[in-house]
Amino acid sequence: MTWSEIQPLLFQGFWDTLYMVGWSALIALIGGLPLGVLLVLTDKGGMLQNAPVNKVVGAVVNVGRSLPFIILLIALIPFTRLVVGQSVGSTAAIVPLAIGAIPFFARLVETAVREVDRGLVEAVQAMGGGTPTVVFKALLPQALPSLVAGLTTTVIVLIGYSAMAGTVGGGGLGSVAVQYGYQRFETSVMIATVVALIVIVTAVQLVGDAVVRLLAARRGGAGGDGGAGRRLARLGRGRTVAVAAAVVVPLALIGYGINQGGEDKQTLKVAASPTPHAEILEYVEKHLAAKEGLDLDIRKFNDYVVPNTATESGEVDANFFQHKPYLDDFNKKQHTHIRPVVNVELEPLGLYSRKEKSVKGIGPGDTLAVPNDSTNEGRSLHLLAEHGLIELKPGAGQEATLGDIADDKGLKFKELEAAAVPRALDDVDAAVINGNYAVDAGLNPAKDALVAEQAEGNPYANFLAVKDGNQDDPRIKKLAKLLNSKQVKKFIEDKYQGAIEPVFGNVGS
């Protein structure tokens, strides 16, 4: 990719990252600060000593810190949809980011508050100060440098977490790195996103360190008992909250305008895989949509689940990434009501190898990688059986699994997520790769595959899909017409050179 192509991706990813990290850090500050203080106050010897409360709060914080963020991200999808009305997008990503950060920051708060000199606390109490006075006149002001340092650490951790948020369509630099760098084998994109992330982390660390040094210098310059008294008078709740919030509020607000500029109700939101689906939609958006009065909002996903669940929930209006056997299986298992509208293109499945020049070179002892989702694994096994590499049991259908192999002829199989199969090509003897991921890896089924599916009579055409009942939406009809236009047909043929084939025509429901 050229710099002119990389630049807008980095720009949007940069703002998405700041938006997600800023708001989640602010929420972590609001939620983690009282939790951390409560852990200190209710502990043994604390002003509000209460063992049961301390144990419960401690257990909640420990559980929150123990959950791997990627698991938390997926587990919270229903809750996220309940809170913000959607489970995709940058706003949706803020929910798991904040929930993951609150217990992390709470422990840092606890550590910072415990470092405050007990003598200062006793002095405030001797002057008749109650618990609120001790907290807001002594504990928080004295712990402020450590609190800001802890908040800085939390923000940096959130930047790392935000890289995973692409799995729910959250965007950000991590998503750019995966979609356009890793999966498309674009080293320049990977380097650019890594540099951008380093710049953000470095900037956050420098600002945090500067604030900590300033606060420490002010505190150190007031020495003596009289200085301590003056500090108690000057440093109150307002300053504590203001200084801490100043670290994260700019991050939260700086991306707000770009991410929350207002969504036009006439805009058609379409979920798509990056290649070739989003690329085809981007061509339509750039060259054809405006003439039809259509405004597209293309949302890119790397998985095969969220686009359908988002379409079912109404978070997006349509999706473009799947074939009929997969959709039928998904609707059956997930009780969704997604329906195809028009076929657009076919991505022939192919068998590739770095070690063998023909299918005849593959034999006993060789290891083959295949996609692990139900329909594409079955599709792969039927391709292998068609070319004599294995034999399937009688009646093995489209959802055949490794258990349906009657004779593996000495071959070994490695099941991987479809997107990961191209990366494994150097580690196995051969691999069955989906057409879209083959294109990302610089492979062409028509030229590079040892064997590949044929287009004629192939049931795996990819189509535009909507939730049942939305087929007659005028915007959907416009997009369907454009996706089946001669301009799109020529674009597919010219760009993909047989790796992706246009397959136009209506499909049944």
Steps between C-alpha positions, in 0.01 A plus 500: 500500500613855427529771766195677353300182568648439845459857628117514526497157666748616762316828551167332568664227708678765706179686585311178569775394742497834683122495519480149645794538737401847619144417600586161649782659706263767628247232603781297660599809700144557619443133586846391616579792731220436755556123483870538580433741788229269635747209503731704726230639730331162561823305549626395842591813694322725252264780600200298378633156585253243370635158408195371304481814283875496444496136393207550261652809337839329485350192338318709237820687417703177483250331269495804274878505479524125438285485186699515175378806315417317176265268693346793685451677167293215359316412821377858541343529154140462632569747783665742260195493275280564804707797617572685174247342266761334280781250519711630211687822450735713707232597750416135564867421562511753783279278720735197528805727502365694799384192688839339448684813615300580816635211717851553361499867598331424835800293611737779397291745703512267800879481480535879463272578797675249727827690446364814670668573834278377784618790711332747267174306523521499880566876497183565302303277735647682802366826356152345496494390138267213411538241225404734210748761623777244532432367151469834319741710709775248567489165321420610145709819496804322643456201267439719195842450331466122536138516382599687185781247441248218541257668263777541244573128523129424461474714186798320346346161584175616339685587182612138486148377576358722225704304246274202577184705465503445124335163563179690572554745219636765734759623256816664626862451406497138613222422255690677220810292579307172488273570202738687273838388630492145633222350290601674179872443555569875475815551705490876446158523668619293795805724544292818470246387760771385739671839469168680557430292813852567631447874447171494693641293786810719521291818503275365776800392706677835459190697602435269795863519618500879468185533711640260763826698524312828530277370778794339682700823479215706640448256783870482580539878497256553782697312769449518877192470709380846403540401136295189565225711649502735203486208261196363678330834454595535131455150372135400512263288303471749215872501423531123533225431251603782267864394468418133455221568250729729302708200402214316332224746407693638200546145370129437537387820333760530226346220293140571593419732213635261238335189641173664602441738215145374473373212287267584216198272511526473120847349529513127429729320746652185350722248682762336281822302499795718396581304182339491251163604645593836650716578197204442268277713722763775507505501121121536500520777759765694310373463143131406496311567824477880480323486163230285660471722808644223718731564795697193617656444842728198454596320821775241474517176698750217509268232637194317368270548801466867592385618153192275523420574863536872431264469203250306707505762778470791256840647582581476131251493213663228292808287466714368218742218584336155489356223286168316523615179674667704773198726544260206518715338769530829690127574492423149623747503790463865605125533434560807285296617203756614244400470134706531179412772250730469197805293412808709428817294476659158553826440683624160381645284774846373407768259620841671522849381582845655533661157481320313223442595138200272443237314697677174414788598726278495811496164675519302826654689790428844358310756706214703351346810658126556455254768621330404827153654449233243420414585140847587374655191659241285327560689178875436535456129562277463195766676289766259629274201441419617147871487416567165664695615805246353745180297496186616681238277655185449294250778563755752630332834433610861470575511872739205493765492772820306550284228656335446161827393339483130411861481382752775570765321291763579760445874503496709818271799548534826689176696556547877512287812487452585132688830526801326658540227236713708255747577778541128564585420139875496569452268799296228330534304178182644349201709603145556380446877497186705450513719190481831686784409734702363208474841332615670821804271502584580137375164368278454197283185484509509122881503488649384829267228629588134447127442464207740538123504492319563175256789468235311304231357729686621810261568793751719683437835332529795742203735520352811654282398797246673726272416788175349377252776429756751379534365147273775363687787666562748213862540610555123486348486153731777383807325639394165355459661158845660521668179618359323193598776259732461204742746665538275806538194276785668315657617827504144638642354180770766463608514864502133594597337170303181556572470872150638561227443243182707451187286538192713446135399543234479768515226761219326680396571855 
